[in-house]
Each structure stands twice: as structure tokens, then as C-alpha cells.
């Protein structure tokens, strides 16, 4: 199946509505609260237009950041956002493939991106994230997860003002519990769902 995110119109449609996602600001605020302000270097997986990376870099004023994405549309928007900002490096990469050599990081974040990977690739990616983190580093994944059943999913769609036709065919949603267990098996500590609203969840683990 073709990933819809290769299409400029799909990326632009998401960017037009992303700030209208209910309770998104709450999730982002919780994410920021778990990243030490003195952190020096971070990575945003599926950085999109650079929204989350910009937030984290504002929170960590002495940090540099790498934004990774495979959508030309998203990368152009991120480039526009960070023009002249020497703290930011943007990398074109498809997360279906192993992460390129990027060095190590104090924090790795992601926002509504990893759920487009297959479940097998999700787990592989989490292990790659663990290997890239410095001791004490945080992995914060603000993610779209699956509902326990169709009724709850239908209520999520209603709350999002979505119909079945609006759902992204690129989605490969997975439940919170499975992903938390993967993180623990890989070696992350203090693993939990730190925030959740319906199918939107913040999964965090630390490399201690």
C-alpha cells in the first residue's frame, strides 16, 4: 500500500488541521515537562513541519536538534520554519528503514508519526531509539494508538469530527499496552503512558 504521506496534498491537509486536534496542547505540555531544560541534543522522528522540534528547542535553549522526515512537503515547511537557525539539522529519511548514523541524543521525540510504520518496524525502531540515547535520555512518543473496540473508536472519530472516509489509510494503529511492554523489554525504565485522550497517547521511557 502506498503511504499517503508521499502525496503533497495529504501532508498539506494534515498541516491545515493539526492545531485543531483536541487536547493536543495538553499532550505536548506533558511531553515537555519530562525533558530536562539543560539537555544538549535531541532528535524528532517524523518531524513534519518542525512544530514539536521547535517547542522542545524553546524548552531547551542550549540544545541542538535533528529533524527527520521523508515527506518533501513536510521537510520544506520545516526548512522554512528553521531558516537561519543553526541549531537545527533536517534529514530526509523513511522510518520504514533503519535509522541512519546520527550520533547520540539526550532526548528523542515523535509526534503522530510512528503509527504509520508496521508493528514489526515499530518495535525495531524503539530498539534503535534506545541505542541512540545517552544514559539518562528520554524517549517521548506522542502517538495515535488503537482503541480497545470499535465502539470506542467510533466515539473517537465522532469527537474528532471524522467519518470513516476521513480515516488515514496509512494508519497502522496499535494498543498502548503492547507498546509499553515492548519498551520495557528493550530496556527502557519508568515506562508509562504519561497522558492520554481517547486514541491520543504519550508513551515515555528513559534510558537510565
C-alpha contacts under 8 A as a table, 3 or more apart, distances in Angstrom:
res1	aa1	res2	aa2	distance
1	X	170	X	7.97
2	X	170	X	7.77
3	X	6	X	6.06
3	X	169	X	7.98
3	X	170	X	5.50
4	X	7	X	5.67
4	X	10	X	6.32
4	X	168	X	7.81
4	X	169	X	7.31
4	X	170	X	6.02
5	X	8	X	7.24
5	X	10	X	5.91
5	X	11	X	5.85
5	X	71	X	6.36
5	X	170	X	7.79
6	X	10	X	7.76
6	X	11	X	7.83
6	X	70	X	7.72
6	X	71	X	5.66
6	X	72	X	7.65
7	X	10	X	5.41
7	X	11	X	6.65
7	X	71	X	7.93
8	X	11	X	5.26
8	X	12	X	6.11
8	X	71	X	7.83
8	X	72	X	7.67
8	X	73	X	5.65
9	X	12	X	5.07
9	X	13	X	6.04
10	X	13	X	5.20
10	X	14	X	6.44
11	X	14	X	5.25
11	X	15	X	6.29
11	X	71	X	7.73
11	X	73	X	6.66
11	X	74	X	6.78
12	X	15	X	5.07
12	X	16	X	6.18
12	X	73	X	7.53
13	X	16	X	5.18
13	X	17	X	6.71
14	X	17	X	5.39
14	X	18	X	5.70
15	X	18	X	5.23
15	X	19	X	7.88
15	X	49	X	7.86
16	X	19	X	7.75
17	X	20	X	5.35
17	X	21	X	7.03
18	X	21	X	5.63
19	X	24	X	7.38
20	X	24	X	7.98
21	X	24	X	5.69
21	X	160	X	7.24
22	X	160	X	7.28
23	X	26	X	5.34
23	X	27	X	6.76
23	X	197	X	7.31
24	X	27	X	5.24
24	X	28	X	6.27
25	X	28	X	5.04
25	X	29	X	6.00
26	X	29	X	5.14
26	X	30	X	6.25
27	X	30	X	5.21
27	X	31	X	6.23
27	X	142	X	7.05
27	X	195	X	6.20
27	X	196	X	7.47
27	X	201	X	7.57
27	X	202	X	6.61
28	X	31	X	5.00
28	X	32	X	6.26
28	X	52	X	7.82
28	X	142	X	7.62
29	X	32	X	5.19
29	X	33	X	6.29
30	X	33	X	5.13
30	X	34	X	6.82
30	X	194	X	7.40
30	X	195	X	7.03
31	X	34	X	5.59
31	X	35	X	7.09
31	X	140	X	6.41
31	X	142	X	7.66
31	X	202	X	7.25
32	X	35	X	5.42
32	X	55	X	7.96
32	X	56	X	6.51
32	X	59	X	7.06
33	X	36	X	7.57
34	X	138	X	7.65
35	X	39	X	7.37
35	X	107	X	7.07
35	X	138	X	6.80
36	X	39	X	5.60
36	X	60	X	7.37
37	X	59	X	5.92
37	X	60	X	4.46
37	X	61	X	7.31
38	X	60	X	6.00
38	X	61	X	7.77
38	X	62	X	6.92
38	X	63	X	7.64
39	X	42	X	7.89
39	X	60	X	6.14
39	X	62	X	7.35
39	X	63	X	6.06
39	X	106	X	5.98
39	X	107	X	7.53
40	X	60	X	7.46
40	X	62	X	6.08
40	X	63	X	4.06
40	X	64	X	6.28
40	X	105	X	7.90
40	X	106	X	6.51
41	X	63	X	5.09
41	X	64	X	4.88
41	X	65	X	5.66
41	X	104	X	7.93
41	X	105	X	5.24
41	X	106	X	5.50
41	X	107	X	6.86
42	X	63	X	7.25
42	X	64	X	6.46
42	X	65	X	4.75
42	X	66	X	6.31
42	X	105	X	5.08
42	X	106	X	5.71
42	X	107	X	4.75
42	X	108	X	5.56
42	X	109	X	7.76
43	X	53	X	7.93
43	X	65	X	5.62
43	X	66	X	4.73
43	X	67	X	5.95
43	X	68	X	7.54
43	X	105	X	6.76
43	X	107	X	6.50
43	X	108	X	4.68
43	X	109	X	6.25
44	X	47	X	5.24
44	X	52	X	7.68
44	X	53	X	6.13
44	X	65	X	7.52
44	X	66	X	6.24
44	X	67	X	4.87
44	X	68	X	6.12
44	X	108	X	5.87
44	X	109	X	4.88
44	X	110	X	5.41
45	X	67	X	6.51
45	X	68	X	5.24
45	X	69	X	6.76
45	X	95	X	7.91
45	X	108	X	7.37
45	X	109	X	6.27
45	X	110	X	4.91
45	X	111	X	7.66
45	X	113	X	7.36
45	X	114	X	7.85
46	X	67	X	7.21
46	X	68	X	5.41
46	X	69	X	4.56
46	X	70	X	7.54
46	X	95	X	7.78
46	X	110	X	6.29
46	X	111	X	7.11
46	X	113	X	5.45
46	X	114	X	7.46
47	X	50	X	5.25
47	X	51	X	7.42
47	X	52	X	7.09
47	X	53	X	6.81
47	X	67	X	5.23
47	X	68	X	5.58
47	X	69	X	5.69
47	X	74	X	7.84
47	X	78	X	7.89
47	X	110	X	6.99
47	X	111	X	7.38
48	X	51	X	7.24
48	X	69	X	6.38
48	X	71	X	7.67
48	X	74	X	4.72
48	X	75	X	6.51
48	X	77	X	7.70
48	X	78	X	6.72
49	X	74	X	4.98
49	X	75	X	6.32
49	X	76	X	7.53
49	X	77	X	4.86
49	X	78	X	4.10
49	X	79	X	7.83
49	X	81	X	7.32
50	X	53	X	5.17
50	X	54	X	5.90
50	X	67	X	7.12
50	X	77	X	7.60
50	X	78	X	4.84
50	X	81	X	6.98
50	X	82	X	7.92
51	X	54	X	5.30
51	X	55	X	6.49
52	X	55	X	5.02
52	X	56	X	6.28
52	X	110	X	7.91
52	X	111	X	7.15
53	X	56	X	5.21
53	X	57	X	6.12
53	X	65	X	7.16
53	X	67	X	7.06
54	X	57	X	5.19
54	X	58	X	6.16
55	X	58	X	5.18
55	X	59	X	6.27
56	X	59	X	4.90
56	X	60	X	6.07
57	X	60	X	4.87
57	X	61	X	5.82
57	X	62	X	7.82
57	X	63	X	6.20
57	X	64	X	7.14
57	X	65	X	7.17
58	X	61	X	5.45
60	X	63	X	5.50
63	X	87	X	7.25
64	X	87	X	4.54
64	X	88	X	5.96
65	X	87	X	6.19
65	X	88	X	4.97
65	X	89	X	6.39
66	X	88	X	5.77
66	X	89	X	4.76
66	X	90	X	5.71
66	X	91	X	7.21
67	X	88	X	7.32
67	X	89	X	6.24
67	X	90	X	4.72
67	X	91	X	6.11
68	X	90	X	5.92
68	X	91	X	4.80
68	X	92	X	5.88
68	X	93	X	6.13
69	X	74	X	7.26
69	X	75	X	6.55
69	X	90	X	7.94
69	X	91	X	6.57
69	X	92	X	5.29
69	X	93	X	5.44
69	X	94	X	6.51
69	X	95	X	7.75
70	X	74	X	7.86
70	X	75	X	7.46
70	X	92	X	5.08
70	X	93	X	4.83
70	X	94	X	4.92
70	X	95	X	7.75
71	X	74	X	5.20
71	X	75	X	6.15
71	X	92	X	7.73
72	X	75	X	5.13
72	X	76	X	6.09
73	X	76	X	5.26
73	X	77	X	6.38
74	X	77	X	5.13
74	X	78	X	6.16
75	X	78	X	4.93
75	X	79	X	5.98
75	X	90	X	7.35
75	X	92	X	7.51
76	X	79	X	4.93
76	X	80	X	6.19
77	X	80	X	5.06
77	X	81	X	6.27
78	X	81	X	4.97
78	X	82	X	6.19
78	X	90	X	7.90
79	X	82	X	5.27
79	X	83	X	5.81
79	X	90	X	7.53
80	X	83	X	5.39
82	X	85	X	5.20
82	X	88	X	6.90
85	X	88	X	6.06
86	X	89	X	7.63
93	X	97	X	7.86
93	X	99	X	7.76
93	X	100	X	7.94
94	X	97	X	5.84
95	X	98	X	6.71
95	X	99	X	6.78
95	X	114	X	7.87
95	X	117	X	7.26
95	X	125	X	7.86
96	X	117	X	6.13
96	X	118	X	7.93
96	X	121	X	6.57
98	X	125	X	7.29
98	X	128	X	7.77
99	X	102	X	7.93
99	X	125	X	7.75
99	X	128	X	7.13
103	X	132	X	6.79
104	X	132	X	4.78
104	X	133	X	5.60
104	X	134	X	6.12
105	X	108	X	6.76
105	X	132	X	6.13
105	X	133	X	4.95
105	X	134	X	5.70
105	X	137	X	7.10
106	X	133	X	5.91
106	X	134	X	5.48
106	X	135	X	7.83
106	X	136	X	7.26
106	X	137	X	4.54
106	X	138	X	6.64
107	X	133	X	6.77
107	X	137	X	5.28
107	X	138	X	4.79
107	X	139	X	5.91
107	X	140	X	7.79
108	X	129	X	7.25
108	X	133	X	7.43
108	X	137	X	7.90
108	X	138	X	6.37
108	X	139	X	4.90
108	X	140	X	6.43
109	X	139	X	5.78
109	X	140	X	4.76
109	X	141	X	5.62
109	X	142	X	7.76
110	X	113	X	6.51
110	X	114	X	7.31
110	X	140	X	6.54
110	X	141	X	4.83
110	X	142	X	6.01
110	X	143	X	7.60
111	X	114	X	7.78
111	X	141	X	6.11
111	X	142	X	4.69
111	X	143	X	5.88
112	X	115	X	6.78
112	X	141	X	7.87
112	X	142	X	6.01
112	X	143	X	4.58
112	X	144	X	5.69
113	X	116	X	5.99
113	X	143	X	7.03
114	X	117	X	5.60
114	X	122	X	6.69
114	X	143	X	7.20
115	X	118	X	7.53
115	X	122	X	7.60
115	X	143	X	6.93
115	X	144	X	6.38
115	X	145	X	7.27
115	X	171	X	6.03
115	X	172	X	5.42
115	X	173	X	5.59
115	X	174	X	7.42
116	X	170	X	5.71
116	X	171	X	5.02
116	X	172	X	5.44
116	X	173	X	7.70
117	X	121	X	5.91
117	X	122	X	5.94
117	X	171	X	7.98
117	X	172	X	6.54
118	X	121	X	5.14
118	X	122	X	6.15
118	X	172	X	6.23
119	X	122	X	4.98
119	X	123	X	6.54
119	X	172	X	7.30
119	X	174	X	7.33
120	X	123	X	5.47
120	X	124	X	6.44
121	X	124	X	4.95
121	X	125	X	5.91
122	X	125	X	5.08
122	X	126	X	6.23
123	X	126	X	5.13
123	X	127	X	6.47
123	X	179	X	7.78
123	X	182	X	6.64
124	X	127	X	5.21
124	X	128	X	6.35
125	X	128	X	4.95
125	X	129	X	6.12
126	X	129	X	5.00
126	X	130	X	6.31
126	X	182	X	7.99
126	X	183	X	6.87
126	X	186	X	7.73
127	X	130	X	5.08
127	X	131	X	6.43
127	X	183	X	7.92
127	X	186	X	6.04
128	X	131	X	5.16
128	X	132	X	6.44
129	X	132	X	5.20
129	X	133	X	6.44
129	X	139	X	7.52
130	X	133	X	5.43
130	X	139	X	7.95
130	X	186	X	7.49
130	X	187	X	7.68
130	X	188	X	7.30
130	X	207	X	6.87
133	X	136	X	7.90
133	X	137	X	5.39
133	X	138	X	7.37
133	X	207	X	6.78
134	X	137	X	5.21
134	X	207	X	7.17
135	X	207	X	5.44
135	X	208	X	5.29
136	X	206	X	6.37
136	X	207	X	5.23
136	X	208	X	4.65
137	X	206	X	5.69
137	X	207	X	5.34
137	X	208	X	7.13
138	X	204	X	7.15
138	X	205	X	6.04
138	X	206	X	4.53
138	X	207	X	6.49
139	X	204	X	5.56
139	X	205	X	5.39
139	X	206	X	6.14
140	X	202	X	6.79
140	X	203	X	5.94
140	X	204	X	4.59
140	X	205	X	6.87
141	X	202	X	5.57
141	X	203	X	5.12
141	X	204	X	6.28
142	X	200	X	7.23
142	X	201	X	5.75
142	X	202	X	4.28
142	X	203	X	6.38
143	X	200	X	5.73
143	X	201	X	5.29
143	X	202	X	6.07
143	X	203	X	7.38
144	X	173	X	6.80
144	X	199	X	5.58
144	X	200	X	4.79
144	X	201	X	6.38
145	X	173	X	5.14
145	X	174	X	5.26
145	X	175	X	5.48
145	X	176	X	6.34
145	X	199	X	5.07
145	X	200	X	6.15
145	X	201	X	6.71
146	X	153	X	7.61
146	X	173	X	4.92
146	X	174	X	4.92
146	X	175	X	4.83
146	X	176	X	7.46
146	X	199	X	5.97
147	X	150	X	7.17
147	X	152	X	6.00
147	X	153	X	5.34
147	X	175	X	6.75
147	X	198	X	7.43
147	X	199	X	6.05
148	X	152	X	6.84
148	X	153	X	7.70
148	X	175	X	7.37
149	X	152	X	5.63
149	X	153	X	6.35
150	X	153	X	4.90
150	X	154	X	5.99
151	X	154	X	5.08
151	X	155	X	6.38
152	X	155	X	5.09
152	X	156	X	6.31
153	X	156	X	5.00
153	X	157	X	6.31
153	X	199	X	7.68
154	X	157	X	5.09
154	X	158	X	6.22
155	X	158	X	4.94
155	X	159	X	6.14
156	X	159	X	5.06
156	X	160	X	6.19
156	X	198	X	6.16
156	X	199	X	6.77
157	X	160	X	4.98
157	X	161	X	6.05
157	X	162	X	4.89
157	X	163	X	6.54
157	X	164	X	7.92
158	X	161	X	4.93
158	X	162	X	5.88
158	X	163	X	7.47
159	X	162	X	7.64
162	X	165	X	7.85
162	X	166	X	5.68
162	X	167	X	7.20
163	X	166	X	5.21
163	X	167	X	6.98
164	X	167	X	5.53
168	X	171	X	5.63
174	X	178	X	7.41
174	X	179	X	7.47
175	X	178	X	5.86
175	X	179	X	6.81
176	X	179	X	5.38
176	X	180	X	6.20
176	X	193	X	7.46
176	X	201	X	7.67
176	X	203	X	7.81
177	X	180	X	5.18
177	X	181	X	6.19
178	X	181	X	5.20
178	X	182	X	6.30
179	X	182	X	5.04
179	X	183	X	6.35
180	X	183	X	5.14
180	X	184	X	6.39
180	X	191	X	6.50
180	X	192	X	6.49
180	X	193	X	7.58
180	X	203	X	7.12
181	X	184	X	5.11
181	X	185	X	6.17
182	X	185	X	5.06
182	X	186	X	6.16
183	X	186	X	5.18
183	X	187	X	6.50
183	X	188	X	5.50
183	X	191	X	6.99
183	X	205	X	6.88
184	X	187	X	5.22
184	X	188	X	5.10
184	X	189	X	6.54
184	X	191	X	6.57
184	X	205	X	8.00
185	X	188	X	7.42
187	X	207	X	7.26
188	X	191	X	6.45
188	X	205	X	5.19
188	X	206	X	5.20
188	X	207	X	5.26
188	X	208	X	7.50
189	X	205	X	5.62
189	X	206	X	5.08
189	X	207	X	6.20
189	X	208	X	6.58
190	X	204	X	7.77
190	X	205	X	5.72
190	X	206	X	6.26
191	X	203	X	7.43
191	X	204	X	5.61
191	X	205	X	4.35
191	X	206	X	7.04
192	X	203	X	6.01
192	X	204	X	5.81
192	X	205	X	6.89
193	X	196	X	7.02
193	X	201	X	6.65
193	X	202	X	5.55
193	X	203	X	4.62
193	X	204	X	6.45
194	X	201	X	7.69
194	X	202	X	5.56
194	X	203	X	6.21
194	X	204	X	6.69
195	X	201	X	5.70
195	X	202	X	5.11
195	X	203	X	7.67
196	X	199	X	7.36
196	X	200	X	5.63
196	X	201	X	4.23
196	X	202	X	6.28
197	X	200	X	5.20
197	X	201	X	6.39
198	X	201	X	7.65
